[in-house]
Amino acid sequence: MRRARCRPGAVLALALAMTAGCSEAGGVRGPAAGPAAPATATSPVTTTSTPATATPTTANHDAVPDAGRGTAAASQRRTFVPTRIRLLSQGGAAVVQQVDTGADGDLELPEDPGVTGWWVSGALPGEVYGSVVLAGHIDSRDRGIGFFATLLDAAPGDRVELSGGGLRQVYVVRSNREVAKGALSTGTDIFDRSVPGRLVLLTCTGTFDPVTRHYDHNLVVTAAPVGAPTAG
């Protein structure tokens, strides 16, 4: 069976832009090859930094702050490679595989529409800045409706969970919108690496052209993290 392939968009300053195009399998045209992914994003490992122990400056130990309290600094936050996604509000879960652009600049999503792809050159769950981008086919001529078809009904307030490496991160949906084909690279900041950490879920939607076998829009669901990753 021919593997579903997605063509890249252009690289923009400080952001990776994606031109949305959909194949007969309902795929999402992926980002262009850009800066190399961080080392932590290339293999399924969990990174944990242990806060340094504060040195008391007085003999009164009751006055020493508890190092375990407060909000962890960016270097102390736990991050992980996602291997599973759960739509807590709609129900359902799917496996997450790592995907990236190849030498030809194509982003290859999992062929099975029941499996999603995490873009390894983007952010990790738990990182303070950048978008954790997951994409998947909305359907397939051979396998039917895909897992991300459920995103059509996603609404603000819905919750999504990513998990992997013994950690989990919950997100709350902020927006669900359709973006015309080709507009992701010019009219959105989906791949902006300077934005506060967030989750972006991408698939295809709109009108399907039986001649070109392309959809004419992308569905973009954006969600904000609820706290930091936790064990579970």
Secondary structure by P-SEA (a helix, b strand, c coil): cccbbbbbbbbcccbbbbbbbbcccccccccccccccccccccbbbbbbbccbbbbccccccccccccccccccccbbbbbbcbbbccccbbbbbbbbbbbccccbbbccccccbbbbcccccccccccccbbbbbbccccccccccccccccccccbbbbbbcccbbbbbbbccccccccccccccccccccccccbbbbbbbbcccccccccccbbbbbbbbbccccccc
